[in-house]
């Protein structure tokens, strides 16, 4: 397990995302779940925005 330092503002935003995920799924979610969700969306966006090779 690692520790990362984030600002209070970032922590508040991440907490809101945890709450949204919990509300959407009906299951308790963690900060790790929220971070993984954000990373997944970022990877999907990067893939869809990258030029396709032929």
LUMDOTOR-265905 format. One record per residue: chain; x, y, z of N, C-alpha, C in turn; residue in one letter. Coordinates in steps of 0.2 Angstrom, whole numbers. Example, Ala and Ser with C-alpha at 12.3 -4.5 7.8 and 13.67 -1.06 7.14 Angstrom:
2
<r voza="A" n_x="66" n_y="-28" n_z="39" ca_x="62" ca_y="-22" ca_z="39" c_x="66" c_y="-16" c_z="39" guvo="A"/>
<r voza="A" n_x="64" n_y="-11" n_z="35" ca_x="68" ca_y="-5" ca_z="36" c_x="64" c_y="0" c_z="39" guvo="S"/>
END
This chain:
54
<r voza="A" n_x="4" n_y="-6" n_z="0" ca_x="0" ca_y="0" ca_z="0" c_x="4" c_y="6" c_z="0" guvo="X"/>
<r voza="A" n_x="2" n_y="11" n_z="-4" ca_x="6" ca_y="17" ca_z="-4" c_x="2" c_y="23" c_z="-2" guvo="X"/>
<r voza="A" n_x="5" n_y="28" n_z="0" ca_x="2" ca_y="34" ca_z="3" c_x="3" c_y="40" c_z="-2" guvo="X"/>
<r voza="A" n_x="-2" n_y="44" n_z="-4" ca_x="-1" ca_y="49" ca_z="-9" c_x="-3" c_y="56" c_z="-5" guvo="X"/>
<r voza="A" n_x="0" n_y="61" n_z="-7" ca_x="-2" ca_y="68" ca_z="-4" c_x="-7" c_y="71" c_z="-9" guvo="X"/>
<r voza="A" n_x="-13" n_y="73" n_z="-7" ca_x="-17" ca_y="77" ca_z="-11" c_x="-20" c_y="83" c_z="-7" guvo="X"/>
<r voza="A" n_x="-22" n_y="88" n_z="-11" ca_x="-24" ca_y="94" ca_z="-8" c_x="-31" c_y="93" c_z="-5" guvo="X"/>
<r voza="A" n_x="-33" n_y="97" n_z="0" ca_x="-40" ca_y="96" ca_z="2" c_x="-45" c_y="97" c_z="-3" guvo="X"/>
<r voza="A" n_x="-44" n_y="101" n_z="-8" ca_x="-49" ca_y="102" ca_z="-13" c_x="-50" c_y="95" c_z="-17" guvo="X"/>
<r voza="A" n_x="-44" n_y="92" n_z="-19" ca_x="-44" ca_y="86" ca_z="-23" c_x="-47" c_y="80" c_z="-19" guvo="X"/>
<r voza="A" n_x="-46" n_y="80" n_z="-12" ca_x="-49" ca_y="75" ca_z="-8" c_x="-57" c_y="76" c_z="-8" guvo="X"/>
<r voza="A" n_x="-59" n_y="82" n_z="-8" ca_x="-66" ca_y="83" ca_z="-8" c_x="-69" c_y="81" c_z="-14" guvo="X"/>
<r voza="A" n_x="-66" n_y="82" n_z="-20" ca_x="-68" ca_y="80" ca_z="-26" c_x="-69" c_y="72" c_z="-27" guvo="X"/>
<r voza="A" n_x="-63" n_y="69" n_z="-24" ca_x="-63" ca_y="62" ca_z="-24" c_x="-68" c_y="59" c_z="-20" guvo="X"/>
<r voza="A" n_x="-70" n_y="62" n_z="-14" ca_x="-75" ca_y="60" ca_z="-10" c_x="-82" c_y="60" c_z="-13" guvo="X"/>
<r voza="A" n_x="-83" n_y="65" n_z="-17" ca_x="-89" ca_y="66" ca_z="-21" c_x="-90" c_y="60" c_z="-26" guvo="X"/>
<r voza="A" n_x="-84" n_y="59" n_z="-29" ca_x="-85" ca_y="53" ca_z="-34" c_x="-86" c_y="47" c_z="-30" guvo="X"/>
<r voza="A" n_x="-83" n_y="45" n_z="-25" ca_x="-84" ca_y="39" ca_z="-21" c_x="-92" c_y="39" c_z="-19" guvo="X"/>
<r voza="A" n_x="-95" n_y="45" n_z="-17" ca_x="-102" ca_y="45" ca_z="-16" c_x="-106" c_y="43" c_z="-22" guvo="X"/>
<r voza="A" n_x="-104" n_y="46" n_z="-27" ca_x="-108" ca_y="45" ca_z="-34" c_x="-108" c_y="38" c_z="-36" guvo="X"/>
<r voza="A" n_x="-102" n_y="35" n_z="-35" ca_x="-101" ca_y="28" ca_z="-37" c_x="-105" c_y="23" c_z="-32" guvo="X"/>
<r voza="A" n_x="-105" n_y="25" n_z="-26" ca_x="-109" ca_y="21" ca_z="-21" c_x="-116" c_y="22" c_z="-23" guvo="X"/>
<r voza="A" n_x="-119" n_y="28" n_z="-24" ca_x="-126" ca_y="29" ca_z="-26" c_x="-128" c_y="25" c_z="-32" guvo="X"/>
<r voza="A" n_x="-123" n_y="25" n_z="-37" ca_x="-125" ca_y="22" ca_z="-43" c_x="-125" c_y="15" c_z="-43" guvo="X"/>
<r voza="A" n_x="-121" n_y="12" n_z="-39" ca_x="-120" ca_y="4" ca_z="-39" c_x="-124" c_y="1" c_z="-33" guvo="X"/>
<r voza="A" n_x="-125" n_y="5" n_z="-28" ca_x="-129" ca_y="3" ca_z="-22" c_x="-124" c_y="-1" c_z="-18" guvo="X"/>
<r voza="A" n_x="-118" n_y="-1" n_z="-19" ca_x="-113" ca_y="-5" ca_z="-15" c_x="-108" c_y="1" c_z="-13" guvo="X"/>
<r voza="A" n_x="-105" n_y="-1" n_z="-7" ca_x="-100" ca_y="4" ca_z="-4" c_x="-94" c_y="4" c_z="-8" guvo="X"/>
<r voza="A" n_x="-92" n_y="10" n_z="-10" ca_x="-86" ca_y="10" ca_z="-14" c_x="-80" c_y="14" c_z="-10" guvo="X"/>
<r voza="A" n_x="-74" n_y="13" n_z="-13" ca_x="-68" ca_y="15" ca_z="-9" c_x="-65" c_y="21" c_z="-13" guvo="X"/>
<r voza="A" n_x="-60" n_y="24" n_z="-11" ca_x="-56" ca_y="29" ca_z="-14" c_x="-52" c_y="25" c_z="-20" guvo="X"/>
<r voza="A" n_x="-50" n_y="19" n_z="-19" ca_x="-47" ca_y="16" ca_z="-24" c_x="-51" c_y="14" c_z="-30" guvo="X"/>
<r voza="A" n_x="-57" n_y="12" n_z="-28" ca_x="-62" ca_y="11" ca_z="-33" c_x="-63" c_y="18" c_z="-38" guvo="X"/>
<r voza="A" n_x="-64" n_y="23" n_z="-34" ca_x="-65" ca_y="30" ca_z="-38" c_x="-59" c_y="31" c_z="-42" guvo="X"/>
<r voza="A" n_x="-53" n_y="30" n_z="-40" ca_x="-47" ca_y="32" ca_z="-44" c_x="-46" c_y="27" c_z="-50" guvo="X"/>
<r voza="A" n_x="-48" n_y="21" n_z="-49" ca_x="-48" ca_y="16" ca_z="-54" c_x="-53" c_y="18" c_z="-59" guvo="X"/>
<r voza="A" n_x="-59" n_y="20" n_z="-57" ca_x="-64" ca_y="22" ca_z="-62" c_x="-62" c_y="28" c_z="-66" guvo="X"/>
<r voza="A" n_x="-58" n_y="33" n_z="-63" ca_x="-56" ca_y="39" ca_z="-66" c_x="-50" c_y="37" c_z="-71" guvo="X"/>
<r voza="A" n_x="-46" n_y="32" n_z="-69" ca_x="-40" ca_y="30" ca_z="-74" c_x="-43" c_y="26" c_z="-80" guvo="X"/>
<r voza="A" n_x="-48" n_y="22" n_z="-78" ca_x="-51" ca_y="18" ca_z="-84" c_x="-54" c_y="23" c_z="-89" guvo="X"/>
<r voza="A" n_x="-58" n_y="28" n_z="-87" ca_x="-61" ca_y="33" ca_z="-91" c_x="-56" c_y="37" c_z="-95" guvo="X"/>
<r voza="A" n_x="-50" n_y="38" n_z="-92" ca_x="-45" ca_y="42" ca_z="-95" c_x="-42" c_y="38" c_z="-100" guvo="X"/>
<r voza="A" n_x="-41" n_y="31" n_z="-99" ca_x="-38" ca_y="27" ca_z="-104" c_x="-42" c_y="26" c_z="-110" guvo="X"/>
<r voza="A" n_x="-49" n_y="26" n_z="-109" ca_x="-54" ca_y="25" ca_z="-114" c_x="-54" c_y="31" c_z="-118" guvo="X"/>
<r voza="A" n_x="-53" n_y="37" n_z="-115" ca_x="-53" ca_y="43" ca_z="-119" c_x="-47" c_y="44" c_z="-123" guvo="X"/>
<r voza="A" n_x="-41" n_y="42" n_z="-120" ca_x="-35" ca_y="42" ca_z="-124" c_x="-35" c_y="37" c_z="-130" guvo="X"/>
<r voza="A" n_x="-38" n_y="32" n_z="-129" ca_x="-39" ca_y="27" ca_z="-134" c_x="-43" c_y="29" c_z="-140" guvo="X"/>
<r voza="A" n_x="-49" n_y="32" n_z="-138" ca_x="-53" ca_y="35" ca_z="-143" c_x="-51" c_y="41" c_z="-147" guvo="X"/>
<r voza="A" n_x="-46" n_y="45" n_z="-143" ca_x="-44" ca_y="51" ca_z="-146" c_x="-37" c_y="50" c_z="-150" guvo="X"/>
<r voza="A" n_x="-34" n_y="44" n_z="-150" ca_x="-28" ca_y="43" ca_z="-153" c_x="-30" c_y="41" c_z="-161" guvo="X"/>
<r voza="A" n_x="-25" n_y="43" n_z="-165" ca_x="-26" ca_y="42" ca_z="-172" c_x="-26" c_y="34" c_z="-173" guvo="X"/>
<r voza="A" n_x="-30" n_y="32" n_z="-177" ca_x="-30" ca_y="25" ca_z="-179" c_x="-25" c_y="23" c_z="-184" guvo="X"/>
<r voza="A" n_x="-21" n_y="18" n_z="-183" ca_x="-16" ca_y="16" ca_z="-188" c_x="-19" c_y="11" c_z="-192" guvo="X"/>
<r voza="A" n_x="-17" n_y="11" n_z="-199" ca_x="-20" ca_y="7" ca_z="-204" c_x="-15" c_y="2" c_z="-207" guvo="X"/>
END
